[in-house]
């Protein structure tokens, strides 16, 4: 059987961008590992500037002294430190921009949820895209994916690890591309 998306991402070490809690949960479940229960800041800082060590595996008893020294996701603080060091190395002349953007990202993670409006009870609705739209997007991709361009990021931007893996974009708004622009 083909590996699931989670297995592929975990096994190819692609979980490096942010390591979201839901992805870690999905991967652990897909691989038959013990299910983890934890909140924010465990896989990557979201509400605080450092990674939390408050992790409890369902297989561990909270009375188990080893649970305090075991982080099932590995050393996430070192991972985050290395991530930030990569940004600072990329922007050697203004490394403080990386730290400022990181502070802004954490602050936004706290502010943004309260400003969002949910239109359904779960906050989103999942619907199948119309077949005509799917075909139009597929045709656009097939005709143009080789012309993807490097995405530009502001100095010190840490939202995407563009210093190790450049991100590419293919704009459906670009009228120079086959099927792109206002006709799409």
N, C-alpha and C positions, 0 to 999 in steps of 0.2 A: 504494500500500500504506500501511496505517496505520503511524505511527511506533511503534517499540518503546517500552517503558517507559523504557529508558535514554535513548533519543533525546528523548522527551517531557521527562524530568526535566532532561537536560542543556540542551536548547534553551529550556526555560522557566526556566532558572536555578534549579531547585528543588533542586540539589545542595548547597544552602547549609547545611542543618542540621548535618551533620558531615562530609560528603564522604568516606565510608568508602572504603578502598582497593578493596574488591570492587566497589563501585558505579563508581568511577573506571575500573577495569579493564573492567567490563561496558560502560560508555558508550564508552570508547575503542575497544573491539572492535566494538560495534554501529555506530559511525560510521565504521569503516574507518580509524581513526587508528592510529598505531604503538602497539604494546602496551608498557605500562610494567611494569617489575619493580622493586619496592621493598618495604621492610618498614614497620614502624610509624613513627608520628610524621611522616609525609611530607605527608599531606593534612590532618591535624589532630593535635595532641598526644595521644598515647595512653600512652606510657611515660615521657615526659619533659615538663617544663613548656613547652618550645618546639618548634616545627616543625623537623624535620630537613631538611637540604638534600641528603641522600644519596640521589639519584635517578639511575637510569641507564635511559635509553630503549634499547630493543633496536636502534634505528636509530643510536644514538650509540656511538662507540668510546670506551672508557674513557681512551684516549690523547688524545682530542680536548679541547683546552683550553676550547672553548666549552661542553662538557658541564658544567663546573664552574659556569658562570654562567647556565645554562638550567634552569629548573624548569618542566616541562611542565604542571603544574597551576596555574601562576601564583604570585603572591606569597601563599602560604598563611600566612606569619607575620603579615602585615598583616591578613589575613582573621581570624585568631584574635585578634589584638589588638583589632580592631573588635568582634568577638563579645563579648569580655570587657568592653570599654568600654560596650557596649549594656546589659549586665547591671548594671554599676556605675551607669549613668545611671538605670536603672529603680529601683534601690535606693540612691538618693543618700544617704540618712541612714546606711546601713550597707554601703557598697560592699565592705568587707573580707569580707562574707559570700560574695560572688561568688568572691573569691580563695580563701577557705577551701574552698568547695564544689569549685572547680576542682582544688585540691590533693588533696582526698578522691577525686575522680573518677579522677585519674591514679593514685593509690595503689591504688584498687580495680581498675583495669585490670591492674595488676601482680599483685595478690593473688588475684583471682577465678578465673582459669583453673586454678590449681593446686588449688583447692578443689572444682572441678566433677568430677562423675563421668560418664564416658561409658558409655552402655548399649549402644552399637554401635561398630564399628571407626571410623566417621566421626564419632561423637559425637551423631548424631541419626538418626532414621528418618523418611522422608517417606511418608505414607499419605494416601489420598483419604478425606475425611470422608464418613460415611454420608449418602446422599441425604436421609434424613429430617431429619438435623441441619442440613444445608445449607438445606433448605426452611424449617425452623423459624427459623434465623438470618436468612434473607432476608425472611421474613414480619415478624419483629421489626423489622428495619431499615426496611422499607417503611412500617410503621405508625408508627414513632417517630423517624425520623432528623431530622425538623424540630424535635424537642424536645431535641436535644443541648445539653448545658450546658458552660459554660466550666470547664476543668480547673483545679484549684487547685494551686499550686506553693509550696513553702516559700520564704521570703525568701532570695534569693541563689542559688536553684537554677539551675544552668547546663546541666542535662542536655537541656533543650529550649529553643529560642529563643522562649519565651512572651512576651517583651517586644515582639517585632516581629510575631509571628504567634501569637495566642492559640490554644491547643490546646483542642479540644472532646472531650467524652466522651459516650457513650451507654451507660449501665450496664444490662447484662442482669439484674442483681440487683434493679433498681428495680421493685418490685411495682406501683407506680402507673402504669407504662407498659404499654401493650397487649402481652400475651404475655410480660411480664417477671416477674421474681421467681422463686418456687419452681416455678411451672408450666413455666418454661423449663428 
